[in-house]
Amino acid sequence: MKAYRKLAAQWHPDQYNGNDKQKAEKMFIDIAAAKEVLTDPGMLSRILLVASSENSSLRHFDTVCWARRTSTL
């Protein structure tokens, strides 16, 4: 949670000091989604199950995007 808070503060669109506010907004949304995945035991177990399978192609995809797609299953 400490790392999440640090990254969320760094990339929060209202506090971002850089020129690219859209990038900050996207990063902030991705950080929040990653926190949601990592704090949800069911979602985390699904990710670990797929990642540990021999024929997994998960390493080729963004885990956060994959988790969002499978959250409705």
Secondary structure, DSSP 8 states (H G I E B T S, - for coil): -HHHHHHHHHH-TTT--SS-HHHHHHHHHHHHHHHHHHH-HHHHHHHHHHHHSTT--GGGS-HHHHHHHHTT-
